[in-house]
Amino acid sequence: MTHHLSDNGLVRPPFAERPPIRVNLDARLLGLVLTILGIVAAVVSLLFVLGVSSLCNGLVLCSFPTLDVAGTVLLTAGWVVMTVGVVMMLTLPGVAGSRAVAVYGLVLAAAGDVLSLVGNIVFVGANSLYYRLGDGSIVIFVFWLVVSAILYYLVVTSRPAGEPPAS
């Protein structure tokens, strides 16, 4: 039985068979590390949601950062979905589609990162009080994008549990 969500170039990219940088970690160890990183990223993103949503508390004529909050919520949801996919890869190694869940969670996190950056630009443009806030948003955007790319690489190049390391 084929799973159309897991049989595409996003979940199984061409470089996954012969990765340029081979990481020969045990699947269980990699799954545990990715699970911990996913939980930490989700908690940090949740703190960002709380921080961003309270930017205009008590300020007159301050527009609410709607796009920024929506992007940060999407980013948090992506980390949660990625973590669920990695836990599925770890605990249910034979289940087809668990890698796809992790990859699509990372795609969701990256989309939330982009939406959050756009929302931050709109928010800073509308509220002159926060002009210096725009400088940090680029750094945060690049940070989350790099973290997503590294985790994506680790997820798509990982070997299933029980499979011997490639030589």
Contacts in CASP RR format, 6 or more apart in sequence:
PFRMAT RR
TARGET T0000
AUTHOR 0000-0000-0000
METHOD contacts of the structure
MODEL  1
MTHHLSDNGLVRPPFAERPPIRVNLDARLLGLVLTILGIVAAVVSLLFVL
GVSSLCNGLVLCSFPTLDVAGTVLLTAGWVVMTVGVVMMLTLPGVAGSRA
VAVYGLVLAAAGDVLSLVGNIVFVGANSLYYRLGDGSIVIFVFWLVVSAI
LYYLVVTSRPAGEPPAS
1 96 0 8 1.000
3 96 0 8 1.000
3 97 0 8 1.000
3 100 0 8 1.000
5 11 0 8 1.000
5 97 0 8 1.000
5 100 0 8 1.000
5 104 0 8 1.000
6 12 0 8 1.000
6 96 0 8 1.000
6 97 0 8 1.000
6 99 0 8 1.000
6 100 0 8 1.000
10 103 0 8 1.000
10 107 0 8 1.000
11 97 0 8 1.000
11 99 0 8 1.000
11 100 0 8 1.000
11 103 0 8 1.000
11 104 0 8 1.000
11 156 0 8 1.000
12 156 0 8 1.000
13 156 0 8 1.000
15 157 0 8 1.000
16 156 0 8 1.000
16 157 0 8 1.000
19 153 0 8 1.000
19 157 0 8 1.000
21 153 0 8 1.000
22 157 0 8 1.000
22 166 0 8 1.000
23 30 0 8 1.000
23 154 0 8 1.000
23 157 0 8 1.000
23 158 0 8 1.000
24 165 0 8 1.000
24 166 0 8 1.000
25 33 0 8 1.000
25 158 0 8 1.000
26 161 0 8 1.000
27 89 0 8 1.000
27 90 0 8 1.000
27 93 0 8 1.000
27 158 0 8 1.000
27 159 0 8 1.000
27 160 0 8 1.000
27 161 0 8 1.000
27 162 0 8 1.000
27 163 0 8 1.000
28 90 0 8 1.000
28 161 0 8 1.000
30 154 0 8 1.000
30 158 0 8 1.000
31 86 0 8 1.000
31 87 0 8 1.000
31 89 0 8 1.000
31 90 0 8 1.000
31 158 0 8 1.000
32 90 0 8 1.000
34 82 0 8 1.000
34 83 0 8 1.000
34 86 0 8 1.000
34 102 0 8 1.000
34 151 0 8 1.000
34 154 0 8 1.000
34 155 0 8 1.000
35 83 0 8 1.000
35 86 0 8 1.000
35 87 0 8 1.000
35 90 0 8 1.000
37 147 0 8 1.000
37 151 0 8 1.000
38 79 0 8 1.000
38 82 0 8 1.000
38 83 0 8 1.000
38 86 0 8 1.000
38 151 0 8 1.000
39 83 0 8 1.000
41 79 0 8 1.000
41 109 0 8 1.000
41 147 0 8 1.000
42 76 0 8 1.000
42 78 0 8 1.000
42 79 0 8 1.000
42 80 0 8 1.000
42 83 0 8 1.000
45 72 0 8 1.000
45 75 0 8 1.000
45 76 0 8 1.000
45 79 0 8 1.000
46 76 0 8 1.000
48 72 0 8 1.000
48 75 0 8 1.000
48 76 0 8 1.000
48 140 0 8 1.000
49 69 0 8 1.000
49 72 0 8 1.000
49 73 0 8 1.000
49 76 0 8 1.000
52 65 0 8 1.000
52 68 0 8 1.000
52 69 0 8 1.000
52 72 0 8 1.000
52 116 0 8 1.000
53 64 0 8 1.000
53 65 0 8 1.000
53 69 0 8 1.000
55 62 0 8 1.000
55 65 0 8 1.000
55 123 0 8 1.000
55 130 0 8 1.000
56 62 0 8 1.000
56 63 0 8 1.000
56 64 0 8 1.000
56 65 0 8 1.000
56 127 0 8 1.000
59 129 0 8 1.000
62 127 0 8 1.000
62 129 0 8 1.000
63 123 0 8 1.000
63 126 0 8 1.000
63 127 0 8 1.000
65 119 0 8 1.000
65 120 0 8 1.000
65 123 0 8 1.000
66 119 0 8 1.000
67 115 0 8 1.000
67 116 0 8 1.000
67 118 0 8 1.000
67 119 0 8 1.000
67 120 0 8 1.000
67 122 0 8 1.000
67 123 0 8 1.000
68 116 0 8 1.000
68 119 0 8 1.000
68 120 0 8 1.000
68 122 0 8 1.000
68 123 0 8 1.000
70 115 0 8 1.000
70 119 0 8 1.000
71 112 0 8 1.000
71 113 0 8 1.000
71 115 0 8 1.000
71 116 0 8 1.000
71 119 0 8 1.000
72 112 0 8 1.000
72 116 0 8 1.000
74 108 0 8 1.000
74 109 0 8 1.000
74 111 0 8 1.000
74 112 0 8 1.000
74 115 0 8 1.000
74 116 0 8 1.000
75 109 0 8 1.000
75 112 0 8 1.000
75 113 0 8 1.000
75 116 0 8 1.000
75 144 0 8 1.000
77 108 0 8 1.000
77 109 0 8 1.000
78 105 0 8 1.000
78 106 0 8 1.000
78 108 0 8 1.000
78 109 0 8 1.000
78 112 0 8 1.000
79 105 0 8 1.000
79 109 0 8 1.000
81 101 0 8 1.000
81 102 0 8 1.000
81 104 0 8 1.000
81 105 0 8 1.000
81 108 0 8 1.000
82 101 0 8 1.000
82 102 0 8 1.000
82 105 0 8 1.000
82 106 0 8 1.000
82 108 0 8 1.000
82 109 0 8 1.000
82 151 0 8 1.000
82 155 0 8 1.000
84 101 0 8 1.000
84 102 0 8 1.000
85 98 0 8 1.000
85 99 0 8 1.000
85 101 0 8 1.000
85 102 0 8 1.000
85 105 0 8 1.000
86 102 0 8 1.000
86 155 0 8 1.000
88 95 0 8 1.000
88 97 0 8 1.000
88 98 0 8 1.000
88 101 0 8 1.000
88 102 0 8 1.000
89 98 0 8 1.000
89 99 0 8 1.000
89 102 0 8 1.000
89 155 0 8 1.000
89 158 0 8 1.000
89 160 0 8 1.000
90 161 0 8 1.000
92 98 0 8 1.000
93 160 0 8 1.000
93 161 0 8 1.000
93 162 0 8 1.000
94 160 0 8 1.000
99 155 0 8 1.000
99 156 0 8 1.000
99 158 0 8 1.000
102 155 0 8 1.000
103 152 0 8 1.000
103 155 0 8 1.000
103 156 0 8 1.000
106 148 0 8 1.000
106 151 0 8 1.000
106 152 0 8 1.000
106 155 0 8 1.000
109 144 0 8 1.000
109 148 0 8 1.000
110 144 0 8 1.000
110 145 0 8 1.000
110 148 0 8 1.000
113 141 0 8 1.000
113 144 0 8 1.000
113 145 0 8 1.000
113 148 0 8 1.000
114 141 0 8 1.000
116 137 0 8 1.000
116 140 0 8 1.000
116 141 0 8 1.000
117 137 0 8 1.000
117 138 0 8 1.000
117 141 0 8 1.000
120 133 0 8 1.000
120 134 0 8 1.000
120 137 0 8 1.000
121 134 0 8 1.000
121 137 0 8 1.000
123 130 0 8 1.000
123 133 0 8 1.000
124 130 0 8 1.000
124 131 0 8 1.000
124 133 0 8 1.000
124 134 0 8 1.000
124 137 0 8 1.000
125 131 0 8 1.000
159 165 0 8 1.000
159 166 0 8 1.000
END
